[in-house]
Amino acid sequence: MVKHTLSLVASATLFASLEANTLTLNPIVVSATKTEQSLQNTTANIEIITAKEIEDKHYTTIAEALNSLSGVSVTSNGGFGKSTSVFLRGFDSKRALVLIDGIRYNDVSNSQDGASFEHLMLSDVEQIEVIKGAQSGVWGSEASAGVINIITKKAQMGTILTASLGYGSFDTRKYGASLAHKSDSYDFRLGVNRINTDGFTSYARRYTDINDYEDDGYKNTTINLNGGYRFDDYNTLRISHTDINLYTEYDSTTKDSEASYDKREKLSQISFENKNNIALTKFYTNRSTFARDYSTGSEFDGKVNEYGVSAELPYSENDFILIGGDYKSFEHLNQLNKKYTAKGIFLTNHNQFWQNLILTESIRSDNYDAFDDKTTGKIGMKYNFGSDTYLASNYGTAYNVPTLYQLYDGTYGNSTLKSEDTKSYDVTFGYHGVTLTYFSSRVKEMIDYDFTTSKYNNIDGTSTFKGFEAGYKNEVYEGTLVSLSYTRLSAKNKNGEDLRRRANETLKFGIDYYGFSKFHFGLNGEYVGSRYDNDNKQGAQTGRYTVANAVVNYDFSKNIKIYGKIDNITDKYYQSVNNYASSPRAYYAGMEVSF
């Protein structure tokens, strides 16, 4: 076992390398500037969740993994597959752009255009990149809070077959299998994963027994396919496809019910890359489709088509320009049958001076056929004082356009809505595994439901989101990794009233021990501070609790692994959303075999 004192860059990926006696000190990220860069050479405030961390902690959903990060909080209307909100520095889900292998996952068919985090399983995920702060200068609309890019696993050299099986509380069954092959000229990987659970009730009046209500089950089958063909050293064709087929039962906000819906989500990409002495050029086409069928007979379908090109042009050893453009169409079908389009061009410049100072500037212009045109940008600076010490700062502008539902729904829509605008900045200091960050965002004319008119509206005034993040992640003793993060948040509307369902503080903690051969033990959890179900500290108090989880992994051999996991080990009673149940103590176990 190696022993190192690590910078933030190294400790962000230490989970992935302790067992292998190696350290990946400078991982590659692709979301900060739409091109591959080492984490150390990016100015953006980024956190990474690796495949090894996911495997060791046995997270089931993306939301569960994201909740381990500073600046992130999660609320849920029940257990697996129930409506889940991910708050990034106080911004709700619809203001964060979510990508799977660069393909938009924000659901254009729902009222908020947010991502359905509750349906994203983790079995085939290689890495999750979370870029905090306004990112519209790179990505366009929906990136006011930041960008969450989920990168699926790719084939490694040779042929690998895996199978997994898990069982746990609430009659939860998990199955998975994958086949991957890579040679010098081509590669492919196919993964199929399924979860089937009886679950527990979604609705439960506060302090009542969840066993007094009917269970709300969930089924999810997720297929991930990707592959590539290398014509030569300069030209590569790649495909990617994610197919999520699910069924979930849910309850209303006031009572137990037998409501349910089926949903099908498909995300596809075809891309072609050419690399020569002048530039790395990429052409791509993306397609996202969403279809929900409710037990009540209602149907909601939507699709997003995207076509784009980008070129990375290096002009010195450490400097480059990225230039590109894209065309996107957004459609809400069925009851609305409405559509809008956007054409965008973008430019990013990256410079590195004296090996210590890094500067990045981005600008983007978007032309809409249904809204006013928008021009946004960002600028970042990072100075590395040494391998373990740095200072970084970022400023950016962003916007969110109204959804088609908010514009055109016959009851709640408002066709006069315009985009909301965001300005944000952050400053981060890192020193020997400790990070300190101050962040601040201001949103003008935020789009929200207006109870005075019973329609969506641009709320006059400015909403503010600001706070402080402190983190520590390091190997404190041989084989023992400790991670701590604290977030203090102030999220207020134009009247200075606290926004609902945002905790004023959270403390995340984790201890992982790898000191025994073939064995790993982990303990993790969080403390959630004061949080209210309604604005202005009204409604039920849904915070002020601590939840802890434990996991044990054992490697029988190179090819066979088993695990056991206990969620909510103290059986703490809590509700993150008033009158919606959260899991009591739950037990899970499973195994994985690879060939």
C-alpha positions as CSV (number, residue, x, y, z in Angstrom):
1,M,0.0,0.0,0.0
2,V,1.4,3.4,-1.0
3,K,1.5,6.3,1.3
4,H,1.3,9.8,-0.1
5,T,0.3,13.3,0.9
6,L,-1.9,14.4,-2.0
7,S,-3.3,17.6,-3.5
8,L,-7.0,17.9,-4.3
9,V,-6.4,16.7,-7.8
10,A,-4.9,13.5,-6.5
11,S,-7.3,12.9,-3.7
12,A,-10.3,13.3,-6.0
13,T,-9.3,10.0,-7.6
14,L,-7.7,8.2,-4.7
15,F,-10.7,6.0,-4.3
16,A,-9.9,4.4,-7.7
17,S,-6.3,3.6,-7.0
18,L,-5.6,2.6,-3.4
19,E,-6.2,-1.1,-3.9
20,A,-4.0,-1.1,-7.0
21,N,-1.0,0.5,-5.2
22,T,-1.0,3.2,-7.9
23,L,-2.3,6.7,-7.9
24,T,-4.1,8.5,-10.8
25,L,-3.0,12.0,-10.0
26,N,-4.3,13.8,-13.0
27,P,-7.6,12.4,-14.4
28,I,-9.0,13.5,-17.7
29,V,-12.2,15.5,-17.8
30,V,-14.3,16.4,-20.9
31,S,-17.1,18.6,-19.7
32,A,-15.3,21.8,-18.7
33,T,-14.5,23.0,-22.2
34,K,-16.1,20.3,-24.5
35,T,-12.6,18.9,-25.0
36,E,-10.4,16.5,-23.1
37,Q,-8.2,18.1,-20.5
38,S,-6.4,17.0,-17.4
39,L,-8.2,18.1,-14.2
40,Q,-5.1,19.9,-13.0
41,N,-5.2,22.1,-16.1
42,T,-8.8,23.2,-15.8
43,T,-9.9,26.4,-14.1
44,A,-13.5,25.2,-13.5
45,N,-14.7,24.0,-10.1
46,I,-15.1,20.3,-10.8
47,E,-15.7,17.2,-8.7
48,I,-15.4,13.7,-10.0
49,I,-17.0,10.4,-8.9
50,T,-15.0,7.4,-10.3
51,A,-16.1,3.9,-11.2
52,K,-14.0,2.5,-8.3
53,E,-15.8,4.8,-5.8
54,I,-19.2,3.7,-7.2
55,E,-18.2,0.0,-7.1
56,D,-16.8,0.3,-3.5
57,K,-19.8,2.2,-2.1
58,H,-22.4,0.3,-4.1
59,Y,-24.4,3.3,-5.0
60,T,-27.5,2.3,-7.0
61,T,-28.6,5.6,-8.5
62,I,-26.9,8.7,-9.8
63,A,-28.7,10.8,-7.2
64,E,-27.2,8.7,-4.4
65,A,-23.7,9.2,-5.7
66,L,-24.2,12.9,-6.3
67,N,-25.4,13.3,-2.7
68,S,-21.8,12.5,-1.5
69,L,-20.5,15.7,-3.0
70,S,-20.2,19.2,-1.4
71,G,-22.7,21.7,-2.6
72,V,-25.2,19.0,-3.6
73,S,-28.3,18.0,-1.7
74,V,-31.1,15.6,-2.7
75,T,-34.8,15.3,-1.8
76,S,-37.0,12.4,-2.8
77,N,-40.8,11.6,-2.9
78,G,-40.2,8.0,-1.7
79,G,-37.8,5.2,-2.5
80,F,-36.4,3.8,-5.8
81,G,-37.8,5.3,-8.9
82,K,-39.8,8.1,-7.1
83,S,-39.5,11.8,-8.1
84,T,-36.1,13.1,-7.0
85,S,-34.7,16.6,-6.9
86,V,-30.9,17.3,-7.0
87,F,-30.0,20.8,-5.8
88,L,-26.6,22.1,-7.0
89,R,-25.5,25.1,-4.9
90,G,-29.1,25.7,-4.1
91,F,-30.3,25.6,-7.8
92,D,-33.0,23.0,-8.4
93,S,-32.8,20.2,-11.0
94,K,-34.2,22.1,-14.0
95,R,-31.3,24.5,-13.8
96,A,-28.6,21.9,-14.2
97,L,-27.7,20.4,-17.6
98,V,-27.4,16.7,-17.4
99,L,-25.6,14.7,-20.1
100,I,-25.0,11.0,-20.7
101,D,-21.9,10.7,-22.9
102,G,-22.5,14.2,-24.0
103,I,-26.2,13.6,-24.9
104,R,-28.8,15.8,-23.3
105,Y,-30.9,13.9,-20.6
106,N,-33.0,16.9,-19.5
107,D,-36.6,15.7,-20.2
108,V,-38.3,18.1,-22.7
109,S,-41.7,16.3,-22.1
110,N,-42.1,17.3,-18.5
111,S,-43.2,20.6,-17.1
112,Q,-39.8,21.6,-15.6
113,D,-37.4,20.3,-18.3
114,G,-35.3,18.7,-15.5
115,A,-33.5,15.4,-15.6
116,S,-35.2,12.3,-14.1
117,F,-32.4,11.5,-11.7
118,E,-34.6,8.8,-10.1
119,H,-34.3,6.6,-13.2
120,L,-30.5,6.8,-13.7
121,M,-28.9,3.6,-12.5
122,L,-25.1,3.4,-12.0
123,S,-24.1,-0.1,-13.1
124,D,-22.3,0.9,-16.4
125,V,-20.9,4.3,-15.3
126,E,-17.2,5.0,-15.6
127,Q,-17.1,8.5,-14.3
128,I,-19.4,11.4,-13.2
129,E,-18.1,14.9,-13.7
130,V,-19.9,17.8,-11.9
131,I,-18.9,21.3,-13.1
132,K,-20.3,23.9,-10.7
133,G,-21.3,27.4,-11.6
134,A,-22.7,29.1,-14.7
135,Q,-21.7,27.1,-17.8
136,S,-23.9,28.5,-20.6
137,G,-20.9,30.1,-22.2
138,V,-19.9,26.6,-23.2
139,W,-23.1,24.6,-23.2
140,G,-26.0,27.0,-23.7
141,S,-29.4,26.9,-21.9
142,E,-30.1,24.8,-18.8
143,A,-26.5,25.2,-17.4
144,S,-27.2,28.0,-14.9
145,A,-26.3,25.8,-11.9
146,G,-23.6,23.8,-13.8
147,V,-23.2,20.6,-15.8
148,I,-23.4,17.0,-14.8
149,N,-21.8,14.7,-17.4
150,I,-22.3,10.9,-16.9
151,I,-19.7,8.9,-18.9
152,T,-20.5,5.3,-19.5
153,K,-17.9,2.5,-19.5
154,K,-16.0,1.6,-22.6
155,A,-14.3,-1.6,-23.7
156,Q,-10.7,-2.3,-22.6
157,M,-8.2,-4.3,-24.7
158,G,-9.3,-7.9,-25.0
159,T,-12.6,-9.5,-24.3
160,I,-14.4,-9.2,-20.9
161,L,-17.7,-10.8,-19.8
162,T,-19.3,-9.8,-16.4
163,A,-22.4,-10.9,-14.5
164,S,-23.8,-9.5,-11.3
165,L,-26.6,-10.4,-8.9
166,G,-28.0,-8.6,-5.8
167,Y,-30.8,-8.9,-3.4
168,G,-32.0,-6.8,-0.5
169,S,-34.8,-5.2,1.6
170,F,-38.3,-4.6,0.1
171,D,-37.7,-7.7,-2.1
172,T,-35.2,-5.7,-4.2
173,R,-33.6,-7.7,-7.0
174,K,-30.7,-6.5,-9.2
175,Y,-29.3,-8.3,-12.2
176,G,-26.6,-7.2,-14.6
177,A,-24.4,-8.5,-17.5
178,S,-22.0,-7.0,-19.9
179,L,-19.9,-8.0,-22.9
180,A,-16.9,-5.9,-24.1
181,H,-14.2,-6.4,-26.7
182,K,-11.5,-4.2,-28.0
183,S,-8.9,-4.7,-30.7
184,D,-6.5,-2.3,-32.5
185,S,-9.2,-1.4,-35.1
186,Y,-12.6,-1.6,-33.3
187,D,-14.3,-1.8,-29.9
188,F,-17.7,-2.4,-28.5
189,R,-19.4,-2.8,-25.1
190,L,-23.0,-3.9,-24.3
191,G,-24.3,-3.7,-20.8
192,V,-27.8,-4.7,-19.6
193,N,-28.9,-4.0,-16.0
194,R,-32.3,-4.5,-14.3
195,I,-33.7,-3.5,-10.9
196,N,-37.0,-4.8,-9.6
197,T,-38.4,-3.9,-6.2
198,D,-41.6,-4.0,-4.3
199,G,-40.4,-0.8,-2.6
200,F,-42.3,0.9,0.2
201,T,-45.0,3.5,0.1
202,S,-44.3,6.9,-1.3
203,Y,-47.0,8.8,0.7
204,A,-46.9,8.5,4.4
205,R,-48.2,11.1,6.8
206,R,-45.4,12.4,9.1
207,Y,-44.6,10.0,11.9
208,T,-46.9,7.2,10.7
209,D,-45.7,3.7,10.1
210,I,-44.9,3.0,6.4
211,N,-46.2,-0.5,6.8
212,D,-49.7,0.9,7.2
213,Y,-49.7,1.9,3.5
214,E,-49.6,-0.1,0.2
215,D,-46.1,-0.5,-1.4
216,D,-45.1,1.4,-4.5
217,G,-43.0,-0.8,-6.7
218,Y,-40.4,0.0,-9.4
219,K,-38.9,-1.8,-12.4
220,N,-36.0,-0.5,-14.5
221,T,-34.2,-2.1,-17.4
222,T,-31.2,0.0,-18.7
223,I,-29.2,-1.0,-21.8
224,N,-26.0,0.8,-22.7
225,L,-24.3,0.2,-26.0
226,N,-21.2,1.9,-27.4
227,G,-18.6,1.1,-29.9
228,G,-16.1,2.5,-32.4
229,Y,-14.2,1.8,-35.6
230,R,-10.8,3.2,-36.3
231,F,-10.2,3.6,-40.0
232,D,-6.6,4.6,-39.4
233,D,-4.6,6.7,-36.9
234,Y,-6.5,9.8,-37.9
235,N,-10.2,8.9,-38.4
236,T,-12.6,7.3,-36.0
237,L,-16.3,6.6,-36.0
238,R,-18.2,6.1,-32.7
239,I,-21.7,5.2,-31.7
240,S,-23.4,5.4,-28.3
241,H,-26.9,4.4,-27.2
242,T,-28.7,4.3,-23.8
243,D,-32.2,2.8,-23.5
244,I,-34.1,3.1,-20.2
245,N,-37.4,1.2,-20.0
246,L,-39.2,1.6,-16.6
247,Y,-42.4,1.2,-14.6
248,T,-43.0,3.0,-11.4
249,E,-45.9,3.4,-8.9
250,Y,-46.4,6.6,-7.0
251,D,-48.8,8.4,-4.7
252,S,-50.5,11.8,-4.7
253,T,-49.4,14.7,-2.4
254,T,-52.4,14.1,0.0
255,K,-53.1,10.3,0.0
256,D,-52.1,6.8,-0.7
257,S,-53.0,5.7,-4.3
258,E,-52.4,3.1,-6.9
259,A,-51.2,5.5,-9.6
260,S,-48.4,4.4,-12.0
261,Y,-46.7,5.2,-15.2
262,D,-44.5,3.6,-17.8
263,K,-41.6,5.5,-19.4
264,R,-39.1,4.9,-22.2
265,E,-36.0,7.1,-22.6
266,K,-33.6,6.7,-25.5
267,L,-30.4,8.6,-26.0
268,S,-28.3,8.1,-29.1
269,Q,-25.2,9.6,-30.7
270,I,-23.2,9.0,-33.9
271,S,-19.8,10.9,-34.1
272,F,-16.9,11.1,-36.4
273,E,-13.4,12.4,-35.4
274,N,-10.6,13.5,-37.6
275,K,-7.2,14.2,-36.1
276,N,-4.4,15.8,-38.1
277,N,-1.5,18.1,-37.6
278,I,-3.7,21.2,-37.6
279,A,-6.8,20.3,-35.6
280,L,-9.0,17.6,-33.9
281,T,-12.4,17.9,-35.6
282,K,-15.5,16.2,-34.4
283,F,-18.9,15.9,-36.2
284,Y,-21.8,14.5,-34.2
285,T,-25.6,14.0,-34.2
286,N,-27.5,13.4,-30.9
287,R,-31.1,12.3,-30.3
288,S,-33.0,12.1,-27.1
289,T,-36.6,10.8,-26.9
290,F,-38.9,10.5,-23.9
291,A,-42.3,8.8,-23.7
292,R,-44.5,8.6,-20.5
293,D,-47.8,6.8,-20.3
294,Y,-49.8,7.2,-17.1
295,S,-52.4,4.9,-15.6
296,T,-54.8,7.8,-15.9
297,G,-54.6,7.7,-19.7
298,S,-52.4,10.8,-20.1
299,E,-49.4,10.6,-22.5
300,F,-46.4,12.9,-22.7
301,D,-43.8,12.5,-25.4
302,G,-40.8,14.7,-26.3
303,K,-37.6,14.6,-28.3
304,V,-34.5,16.7,-28.8
305,N,-32.4,16.5,-32.0
306,E,-28.9,18.0,-32.0
307,Y,-26.3,18.3,-34.8
308,G,-22.9,19.8,-34.2
309,V,-19.3,20.3,-35.2
310,S,-16.2,21.4,-33.2
311,A,-12.6,21.8,-33.9
312,E,-9.7,22.0,-31.4
313,L,-6.8,23.9,-32.8
314,P,-3.6,24.0,-30.7
315,Y,-1.4,27.0,-31.4
316,S,1.4,26.2,-29.0
317,E,2.4,23.4,-26.7
318,N,-0.1,24.3,-23.9
319,D,-2.5,26.6,-25.7
320,F,-5.5,25.9,-27.9
321,I,-8.7,27.3,-29.3
322,L,-11.9,25.3,-29.5
323,I,-14.5,26.6,-32.0
324,G,-17.8,25.1,-33.0
325,G,-21.5,25.3,-33.7
326,D,-24.6,23.3,-33.1
327,Y,-28.3,23.1,-34.1
328,K,-30.9,21.8,-31.7
329,S,-34.7,21.3,-32.0
330,F,-36.9,20.7,-28.9
331,E,-40.4,19.1,-29.3
332,H,-43.2,18.5,-26.8
333,L,-45.6,16.2,-28.5
334,N,-49.1,14.9,-27.8
335,Q,-51.3,17.5,-26.0
336,L,-49.0,20.5,-26.8
337,N,-47.5,19.5,-30.1
338,K,-45.1,22.5,-30.0
339,K,-41.5,23.0,-31.0
340,Y,-38.7,25.5,-30.9
341,T,-35.2,25.5,-32.4
342,A,-31.8,27.0,-31.4
343,K,-28.6,27.6,-33.4
344,G,-25.4,28.3,-31.5
345,I,-21.8,29.1,-32.1
346,F,-19.1,29.0,-29.4
347,L,-15.4,29.7,-28.9
348,T,-13.1,28.8,-26.0
349,N,-9.5,29.9,-25.6
350,H,-7.1,28.2,-23.2
351,N,-3.6,29.4,-22.2
352,Q,-1.0,28.2,-19.8
353,F,1.8,30.6,-18.8
354,W,5.0,29.6,-17.0
355,Q,3.6,26.2,-16.2
356,N,1.7,27.8,-13.2
357,L,-0.9,30.2,-14.5
358,I,-3.9,28.9,-16.5
359,L,-6.5,31.2,-18.2
360,T,-9.6,30.1,-19.9
361,E,-12.2,32.2,-21.7
362,S,-15.4,31.1,-23.4
363,I,-18.1,32.8,-25.3
364,R,-21.3,31.5,-26.9
365,S,-24.1,33.0,-29.0
366,D,-27.5,31.2,-29.3
367,N,-30.2,32.2,-31.8
368,Y,-33.8,31.0,-31.0
369,D,-36.9,31.1,-33.2
370,A,-39.1,31.4,-30.1
371,F,-37.1,33.6,-27.7
372,D,-34.7,36.5,-27.7
373,D,-31.1,35.6,-28.8
374,K,-28.6,35.1,-26.0
375,T,-24.9,35.7,-25.7
376,T,-23.1,34.3,-22.6
377,G,-19.6,33.7,-21.5
378,K,-17.2,32.6,-18.8
379,I,-13.7,33.3,-17.7
380,G,-11.5,31.3,-15.4
381,M,-8.1,31.6,-13.7
382,K,-6.0,29.1,-11.8
383,Y,-2.5,29.6,-10.3
384,N,-0.6,26.5,-9.1
385,F,1.8,27.6,-6.3
386,G,3.0,24.0,-6.1
387,S,1.8,20.5,-6.6
388,D,-0.4,20.7,-3.5
389,T,-1.4,24.4,-3.4
390,Y,-3.5,26.4,-5.9
391,L,-5.9,29.4,-6.2
392,A,-8.7,29.4,-8.7
393,S,-11.6,31.7,-9.6
394,N,-14.4,31.6,-12.2
395,Y,-17.0,34.0,-13.4
396,G,-19.8,33.2,-15.8
397,T,-23.2,34.2,-17.2
398,A,-26.0,31.8,-18.0
399,Y,-29.7,31.5,-18.8
400,N,-32.6,29.1,-18.8
401,V,-35.3,29.4,-21.4
402,P,-38.9,28.5,-20.5
403,T,-40.1,25.0,-21.2
404,L,-42.7,24.3,-23.8
405,Y,-45.1,23.3,-21.1
406,Q,-44.6,26.5,-19.2
407,L,-45.3,28.4,-22.4
408,Y,-48.2,26.6,-24.0
409,D,-50.0,24.5,-21.4
410,G,-53.7,25.4,-21.7
411,T,-54.1,25.8,-17.9
412,Y,-50.8,26.9,-16.5
413,G,-48.9,28.2,-19.5
414,N,-47.8,31.7,-20.2
415,S,-46.8,32.5,-23.8
416,T,-45.2,35.8,-22.8
417,L,-42.5,34.1,-20.7
418,K,-38.9,35.0,-21.4
419,S,-35.6,33.5,-20.4
420,E,-34.2,34.0,-16.9
421,D,-30.6,35.3,-16.5
422,T,-27.9,34.2,-14.1
423,K,-24.5,35.6,-13.1
424,S,-22.2,33.6,-10.9
425,Y,-18.6,33.4,-9.6
426,D,-16.6,31.3,-7.2
427,V,-13.1,31.4,-5.6
428,T,-11.3,28.3,-4.5
429,F,-8.2,27.8,-2.5
430,G,-6.6,24.3,-2.3
431,Y,-3.9,23.2,0.1
432,H,-2.7,19.6,0.8
433,G,-6.1,18.0,0.3
434,V,-8.1,20.8,1.9
435,T,-10.3,23.0,-0.3
436,L,-12.1,26.2,0.6
437,T,-14.7,27.7,-1.8
438,Y,-16.9,30.7,-1.8
439,F,-19.6,30.9,-4.4
440,S,-22.3,33.4,-5.3
441,S,-25.1,33.5,-8.0
442,R,-27.8,36.0,-8.9
443,V,-30.8,35.1,-11.0
444,K,-33.0,37.8,-12.5
445,E,-36.7,37.2,-13.5
446,M,-36.6,33.6,-12.3
447,I,-39.3,31.4,-14.0
448,D,-41.6,29.9,-11.4
449,Y,-45.2,29.1,-10.7
450,D,-47.1,32.3,-9.7
451,F,-49.8,31.5,-7.2
452,T,-51.4,35.0,-7.7
453,T,-52.1,34.2,-11.4
454,S,-52.2,30.4,-11.2
455,K,-49.7,30.4,-14.1
456,Y,-46.0,30.3,-14.7
457,N,-44.4,33.7,-14.7
458,N,-41.1,35.6,-14.7
459,I,-40.9,36.7,-11.0
460,D,-39.7,40.3,-10.8
461,G,-36.5,40.9,-8.9
462,T,-33.4,38.9,-8.2
463,S,-33.0,35.6,-6.4
464,T,-29.6,35.0,-4.7
465,F,-27.6,31.8,-4.0
466,K,-24.4,32.1,-2.1
467,G,-22.4,30.1,0.3
468,F,-19.3,28.3,1.4
469,E,-17.9,24.9,0.7
470,A,-15.0,23.2,2.7
471,G,-13.6,19.8,1.9
472,Y,-10.9,17.4,2.9
473,K,-10.0,14.1,1.3
474,N,-6.8,12.3,2.0
475,E,-5.2,9.1,3.1
476,V,-4.6,9.8,6.8
477,Y,-3.0,6.5,7.6
478,E,-1.8,3.6,5.5
479,G,-4.9,2.2,3.8
480,T,-7.3,4.6,5.5
481,L,-9.0,7.3,3.4
482,V,-11.0,10.0,5.1
483,S,-13.3,12.4,3.3
484,L,-15.2,15.3,4.8
485,S,-17.2,18.2,3.3
486,Y,-19.2,21.0,4.7
487,T,-21.6,23.3,2.8
488,R,-23.2,26.5,4.2
489,L,-26.0,27.8,1.9
490,S,-28.1,30.9,1.6
491,A,-30.8,30.6,-1.1
492,K,-33.3,33.5,-1.1
493,N,-36.0,34.8,-3.3
494,K,-36.4,38.5,-4.3
495,N,-38.0,39.2,-0.9
496,G,-35.1,37.8,1.0
497,E,-37.1,34.8,2.0
498,D,-35.4,31.3,2.2
499,L,-36.3,29.1,-0.7
500,R,-38.0,25.8,0.2
501,R,-36.3,22.4,0.5
502,R,-32.8,23.8,0.7
503,A,-30.8,22.9,3.8
504,N,-28.9,25.8,5.3
505,E,-26.0,23.4,6.0
506,T,-24.9,19.9,5.3
507,L,-21.9,17.8,6.5
508,K,-20.8,14.8,4.4
509,F,-18.4,12.2,5.9
510,G,-16.7,9.0,4.7
511,I,-14.1,6.6,6.1
512,D,-12.8,3.8,3.9
513,Y,-10.3,1.2,5.1
514,Y,-8.3,-0.9,2.6
515,G,-5.6,-2.2,5.0
516,F,-6.5,-5.9,4.7
517,S,-5.8,-7.8,1.5
518,K,-8.9,-8.4,-0.6
519,F,-11.1,-6.5,2.0
520,H,-12.7,-3.1,2.1
521,F,-14.8,-1.5,4.8
522,G,-16.6,1.8,4.4
523,L,-18.7,4.1,6.5
524,N,-20.4,7.1,5.0
525,G,-23.3,9.5,5.6
526,E,-24.5,13.0,6.1
527,Y,-25.9,15.5,8.5
528,V,-28.7,17.7,7.1
529,G,-29.3,21.1,8.8
530,S,-32.4,23.2,9.0
531,R,-34.7,22.8,6.0
532,Y,-38.4,23.7,5.5
533,D,-40.9,22.3,3.1
534,N,-42.2,25.8,2.0
535,D,-40.6,29.2,1.3
536,N,-39.8,31.6,4.1
537,K,-39.2,28.9,6.7
538,Q,-42.8,27.8,6.5
539,G,-44.3,24.3,6.5
540,A,-42.8,21.2,8.0
541,Q,-39.2,21.1,9.2
542,T,-37.6,18.3,7.1
543,G,-34.0,18.7,8.2
544,R,-31.9,18.3,11.4
545,Y,-31.0,14.7,11.1
546,T,-28.0,12.4,10.5
547,V,-28.0,9.3,8.3
548,A,-25.1,6.8,8.1
549,N,-24.5,3.8,5.8
550,A,-22.0,0.9,5.9
551,V,-20.5,-1.3,3.2
552,V,-18.2,-4.3,3.2
553,N,-16.5,-5.7,0.0
554,Y,-14.5,-8.9,-0.3
555,D,-12.6,-10.2,-3.3
556,F,-12.7,-14.0,-3.4
557,S,-10.4,-13.9,-6.4
558,K,-9.5,-11.7,-9.3
559,N,-12.8,-12.8,-10.9
560,I,-15.3,-13.1,-8.0
561,K,-16.4,-10.3,-5.7
562,I,-19.1,-10.1,-3.0
563,Y,-20.5,-7.3,-0.9
564,G,-22.9,-6.4,1.9
565,K,-24.4,-3.0,2.5
566,I,-26.6,-1.5,5.2
567,D,-28.4,1.8,4.5
568,N,-29.5,4.0,7.4
569,I,-27.7,1.8,10.0
570,T,-29.3,3.6,13.0
571,D,-32.8,3.3,11.5
572,K,-33.2,7.1,11.7
573,Y,-36.8,8.3,10.9
574,Y,-36.8,11.3,8.5
575,Q,-38.6,12.8,5.5
576,S,-36.7,15.0,3.0
577,V,-40.1,16.0,1.6
578,N,-43.0,16.4,4.0
579,N,-45.4,13.4,4.0
580,Y,-43.2,11.3,1.6
581,A,-41.5,8.3,3.1
582,S,-37.7,7.7,3.3
583,S,-36.1,4.3,3.7
584,P,-35.8,2.8,7.1
585,R,-32.8,0.6,7.9
586,A,-32.2,-1.6,4.8
587,Y,-29.9,-4.5,3.9
588,Y,-28.4,-5.5,0.6
589,A,-25.9,-8.1,-0.6
590,G,-24.6,-9.2,-4.0
591,M,-21.8,-10.6,-6.1
592,E,-20.1,-10.0,-9.4
593,V,-18.3,-12.5,-11.6
594,S,-16.0,-11.5,-14.5
595,F,-14.3,-13.6,-17.2
